[in-house]
Amino acid sequence: MSERASLLEDQERDGQIRGPGLIVTDKPTPLPWRRVLVLLCLTAMQPLAFEIIFPFVNQMILDIGVVTDPERVGFYSGLIESIFSCMSFIASL
């Protein structure tokens, strides 16, 4: 680098462009496949967690005393499952 060159100018050497804190090469960056596979497995398990709560929600509503009439359990069960789904969506963002 010459003494008169600006520090903010990009310099090209050996097929690489170097700027202030920037190195760009022609080679593609490999994906970290192990980490990607772990994330894919965790993403696949999320719908299972949603399906597992279905059998237990109705009994939980009756046990904790939200309603005493078993015919009203369906409304609160749907409400809890909808809230669970919405919160999962928000958390995934």
PyMOL CGO cylinders between C-alpha atoms (Angstrom):
from pymol import cmd
from pymol.cgo import CYLINDER

trace = [
    CYLINDER, 0.00, 0.00, 0.00, 1.43, 3.35, -0.90, 0.3, 1, 1, 1, 1, 1, 1,
    CYLINDER, 1.43, 3.35, -0.90, 1.67, 6.24, 1.51, 0.3, 1, 1, 1, 1, 1, 1,
    CYLINDER, 1.67, 6.24, 1.51, -0.68, 8.36, -0.58, 0.3, 1, 1, 1, 1, 1, 1,
    CYLINDER, -0.68, 8.36, -0.58, -3.48, 5.77, -0.83, 0.3, 1, 1, 1, 1, 1, 1,
    CYLINDER, -3.48, 5.77, -0.83, -6.59, 6.50, 1.15, 0.3, 1, 1, 1, 1, 1, 1,
    CYLINDER, -6.59, 6.50, 1.15, -7.43, 4.13, 3.99, 0.3, 1, 1, 1, 1, 1, 1,
    CYLINDER, -7.43, 4.13, 3.99, -11.02, 3.86, 2.80, 0.3, 1, 1, 1, 1, 1, 1,
    CYLINDER, -11.02, 3.86, 2.80, -10.19, 2.77, -0.75, 0.3, 1, 1, 1, 1, 1, 1,
    CYLINDER, -10.19, 2.77, -0.75, -10.66, -0.86, -1.67, 0.3, 1, 1, 1, 1, 1, 1,
    CYLINDER, -10.66, -0.86, -1.67, -7.48, -2.68, -2.60, 0.3, 1, 1, 1, 1, 1, 1,
    CYLINDER, -7.48, -2.68, -2.60, -7.50, -5.62, -5.00, 0.3, 1, 1, 1, 1, 1, 1,
    CYLINDER, -7.50, -5.62, -5.00, -4.85, -8.30, -4.53, 0.3, 1, 1, 1, 1, 1, 1,
    CYLINDER, -4.85, -8.30, -4.53, -4.83, -11.91, -5.65, 0.3, 1, 1, 1, 1, 1, 1,
    CYLINDER, -4.83, -11.91, -5.65, -8.51, -11.98, -6.61, 0.3, 1, 1, 1, 1, 1, 1,
    CYLINDER, -8.51, -11.98, -6.61, -9.60, -10.61, -3.23, 0.3, 1, 1, 1, 1, 1, 1,
    CYLINDER, -9.60, -10.61, -3.23, -11.18, -7.24, -2.64, 0.3, 1, 1, 1, 1, 1, 1,
    CYLINDER, -11.18, -7.24, -2.64, -10.16, -5.76, 0.66, 0.3, 1, 1, 1, 1, 1, 1,
    CYLINDER, -10.16, -5.76, 0.66, -11.79, -2.73, 2.11, 0.3, 1, 1, 1, 1, 1, 1,
    CYLINDER, -11.79, -2.73, 2.11, -12.20, -1.36, 5.61, 0.3, 1, 1, 1, 1, 1, 1,
    CYLINDER, -12.20, -1.36, 5.61, -12.98, -4.55, 7.55, 0.3, 1, 1, 1, 1, 1, 1,
    CYLINDER, -12.98, -4.55, 7.55, -14.16, -6.39, 4.42, 0.3, 1, 1, 1, 1, 1, 1,
    CYLINDER, -14.16, -6.39, 4.42, -12.66, -9.40, 2.66, 0.3, 1, 1, 1, 1, 1, 1,
    CYLINDER, -12.66, -9.40, 2.66, -14.52, -10.87, -0.30, 0.3, 1, 1, 1, 1, 1, 1,
    CYLINDER, -14.52, -10.87, -0.30, -13.23, -13.99, -2.00, 0.3, 1, 1, 1, 1, 1, 1,
    CYLINDER, -13.23, -13.99, -2.00, -14.33, -15.90, -5.06, 0.3, 1, 1, 1, 1, 1, 1,
    CYLINDER, -14.33, -15.90, -5.06, -14.76, -19.14, -3.07, 0.3, 1, 1, 1, 1, 1, 1,
    CYLINDER, -14.76, -19.14, -3.07, -18.27, -20.01, -1.80, 0.3, 1, 1, 1, 1, 1, 1,
    CYLINDER, -18.27, -20.01, -1.80, -18.67, -20.26, 1.94, 0.3, 1, 1, 1, 1, 1, 1,
    CYLINDER, -18.67, -20.26, 1.94, -19.68, -23.79, 3.02, 0.3, 1, 1, 1, 1, 1, 1,
    CYLINDER, -19.68, -23.79, 3.02, -22.79, -24.27, 5.13, 0.3, 1, 1, 1, 1, 1, 1,
    CYLINDER, -22.79, -24.27, 5.13, -22.35, -25.62, 8.65, 0.3, 1, 1, 1, 1, 1, 1,
    CYLINDER, -22.35, -25.62, 8.65, -24.40, -28.77, 7.94, 0.3, 1, 1, 1, 1, 1, 1,
    CYLINDER, -24.40, -28.77, 7.94, -24.28, -30.18, 11.47, 0.3, 1, 1, 1, 1, 1, 1,
    CYLINDER, -24.28, -30.18, 11.47, -25.82, -27.04, 12.91, 0.3, 1, 1, 1, 1, 1, 1,
    CYLINDER, -25.82, -27.04, 12.91, -28.38, -26.85, 10.11, 0.3, 1, 1, 1, 1, 1, 1,
    CYLINDER, -28.38, -26.85, 10.11, -29.43, -30.48, 10.73, 0.3, 1, 1, 1, 1, 1, 1,
    CYLINDER, -29.43, -30.48, 10.73, -29.87, -29.79, 14.45, 0.3, 1, 1, 1, 1, 1, 1,
    CYLINDER, -29.87, -29.79, 14.45, -32.11, -26.82, 13.64, 0.3, 1, 1, 1, 1, 1, 1,
    CYLINDER, -32.11, -26.82, 13.64, -34.11, -28.91, 11.17, 0.3, 1, 1, 1, 1, 1, 1,
    CYLINDER, -34.11, -28.91, 11.17, -34.66, -31.62, 13.78, 0.3, 1, 1, 1, 1, 1, 1,
    CYLINDER, -34.66, -31.62, 13.78, -35.80, -29.07, 16.35, 0.3, 1, 1, 1, 1, 1, 1,
    CYLINDER, -35.80, -29.07, 16.35, -38.14, -27.49, 13.83, 0.3, 1, 1, 1, 1, 1, 1,
    CYLINDER, -38.14, -27.49, 13.83, -39.61, -30.90, 13.06, 0.3, 1, 1, 1, 1, 1, 1,
    CYLINDER, -39.61, -30.90, 13.06, -40.29, -31.54, 16.77, 0.3, 1, 1, 1, 1, 1, 1,
    CYLINDER, -40.29, -31.54, 16.77, -42.33, -28.35, 17.29, 0.3, 1, 1, 1, 1, 1, 1,
    CYLINDER, -42.33, -28.35, 17.29, -45.53, -29.69, 15.63, 0.3, 1, 1, 1, 1, 1, 1,
    CYLINDER, -45.53, -29.69, 15.63, -45.25, -32.80, 17.80, 0.3, 1, 1, 1, 1, 1, 1,
    CYLINDER, -45.25, -32.80, 17.80, -45.27, -30.64, 20.91, 0.3, 1, 1, 1, 1, 1, 1,
    CYLINDER, -45.27, -30.64, 20.91, -48.44, -28.98, 19.65, 0.3, 1, 1, 1, 1, 1, 1,
    CYLINDER, -48.44, -28.98, 19.65, -50.14, -32.36, 19.01, 0.3, 1, 1, 1, 1, 1, 1,
    CYLINDER, -50.14, -32.36, 19.01, -49.14, -33.83, 22.38, 0.3, 1, 1, 1, 1, 1, 1,
    CYLINDER, -49.14, -33.83, 22.38, -51.10, -31.29, 24.46, 0.3, 1, 1, 1, 1, 1, 1,
    CYLINDER, -51.10, -31.29, 24.46, -54.51, -32.20, 22.94, 0.3, 1, 1, 1, 1, 1, 1,
    CYLINDER, -54.51, -32.20, 22.94, -55.38, -35.18, 25.16, 0.3, 1, 1, 1, 1, 1, 1,
    CYLINDER, -55.38, -35.18, 25.16, -54.43, -33.41, 28.37, 0.3, 1, 1, 1, 1, 1, 1,
    CYLINDER, -54.43, -33.41, 28.37, -55.98, -29.95, 27.99, 0.3, 1, 1, 1, 1, 1, 1,
    CYLINDER, -55.98, -29.95, 27.99, -59.57, -31.00, 28.66, 0.3, 1, 1, 1, 1, 1, 1,
    CYLINDER, -59.57, -31.00, 28.66, -58.68, -32.84, 31.86, 0.3, 1, 1, 1, 1, 1, 1,
    CYLINDER, -58.68, -32.84, 31.86, -56.45, -29.98, 33.01, 0.3, 1, 1, 1, 1, 1, 1,
    CYLINDER, -56.45, -29.98, 33.01, -59.31, -27.48, 32.63, 0.3, 1, 1, 1, 1, 1, 1,
    CYLINDER, -59.31, -27.48, 32.63, -61.57, -29.65, 34.77, 0.3, 1, 1, 1, 1, 1, 1,
    CYLINDER, -61.57, -29.65, 34.77, -58.85, -30.40, 37.37, 0.3, 1, 1, 1, 1, 1, 1,
    CYLINDER, -58.85, -30.40, 37.37, -57.84, -26.79, 38.02, 0.3, 1, 1, 1, 1, 1, 1,
    CYLINDER, -57.84, -26.79, 38.02, -61.45, -25.67, 38.22, 0.3, 1, 1, 1, 1, 1, 1,
    CYLINDER, -61.45, -25.67, 38.22, -61.73, -23.28, 35.30, 0.3, 1, 1, 1, 1, 1, 1,
    CYLINDER, -61.73, -23.28, 35.30, -65.24, -24.63, 34.65, 0.3, 1, 1, 1, 1, 1, 1,
    CYLINDER, -65.24, -24.63, 34.65, -67.49, -26.96, 36.57, 0.3, 1, 1, 1, 1, 1, 1,
    CYLINDER, -67.49, -26.96, 36.57, -69.80, -27.77, 33.65, 0.3, 1, 1, 1, 1, 1, 1,
    CYLINDER, -69.80, -27.77, 33.65, -68.11, -30.34, 31.34, 0.3, 1, 1, 1, 1, 1, 1,
    CYLINDER, -68.11, -30.34, 31.34, -69.96, -28.93, 28.34, 0.3, 1, 1, 1, 1, 1, 1,
    CYLINDER, -69.96, -28.93, 28.34, -68.03, -25.63, 28.59, 0.3, 1, 1, 1, 1, 1, 1,
    CYLINDER, -68.03, -25.63, 28.59, -64.64, -27.34, 28.52, 0.3, 1, 1, 1, 1, 1, 1,
    CYLINDER, -64.64, -27.34, 28.52, -64.50, -27.26, 24.70, 0.3, 1, 1, 1, 1, 1, 1,
    CYLINDER, -64.50, -27.26, 24.70, -64.46, -23.47, 24.53, 0.3, 1, 1, 1, 1, 1, 1,
    CYLINDER, -64.46, -23.47, 24.53, -61.60, -23.09, 27.00, 0.3, 1, 1, 1, 1, 1, 1,
    CYLINDER, -61.60, -23.09, 27.00, -59.74, -26.01, 25.44, 0.3, 1, 1, 1, 1, 1, 1,
    CYLINDER, -59.74, -26.01, 25.44, -59.88, -24.33, 22.04, 0.3, 1, 1, 1, 1, 1, 1,
    CYLINDER, -59.88, -24.33, 22.04, -58.84, -21.03, 23.57, 0.3, 1, 1, 1, 1, 1, 1,
    CYLINDER, -58.84, -21.03, 23.57, -55.76, -22.54, 25.25, 0.3, 1, 1, 1, 1, 1, 1,
    CYLINDER, -55.76, -22.54, 25.25, -54.74, -24.44, 22.11, 0.3, 1, 1, 1, 1, 1, 1,
    CYLINDER, -54.74, -24.44, 22.11, -55.17, -21.32, 19.97, 0.3, 1, 1, 1, 1, 1, 1,
    CYLINDER, -55.17, -21.32, 19.97, -53.08, -19.24, 22.35, 0.3, 1, 1, 1, 1, 1, 1,
    CYLINDER, -53.08, -19.24, 22.35, -50.39, -21.95, 22.34, 0.3, 1, 1, 1, 1, 1, 1,
    CYLINDER, -50.39, -21.95, 22.34, -50.34, -21.92, 18.52, 0.3, 1, 1, 1, 1, 1, 1,
    CYLINDER, -50.34, -21.92, 18.52, -50.19, -18.11, 18.32, 0.3, 1, 1, 1, 1, 1, 1,
    CYLINDER, -50.19, -18.11, 18.32, -47.39, -17.90, 20.86, 0.3, 1, 1, 1, 1, 1, 1,
    CYLINDER, -47.39, -17.90, 20.86, -45.42, -20.56, 18.97, 0.3, 1, 1, 1, 1, 1, 1,
    CYLINDER, -45.42, -20.56, 18.97, -45.79, -18.50, 15.81, 0.3, 1, 1, 1, 1, 1, 1,
    CYLINDER, -45.79, -18.50, 15.81, -44.67, -15.30, 17.54, 0.3, 1, 1, 1, 1, 1, 1,
    CYLINDER, -44.67, -15.30, 17.54, -41.72, -17.04, 19.19, 0.3, 1, 1, 1, 1, 1, 1,
    CYLINDER, -41.72, -17.04, 19.19, -40.59, -18.48, 15.86, 0.3, 1, 1, 1, 1, 1, 1,
    CYLINDER, -40.59, -18.48, 15.86, -40.27, -15.00, 14.38, 0.3, 1, 1, 1, 1, 1, 1,
]
cmd.load_cgo(trace, "trace")
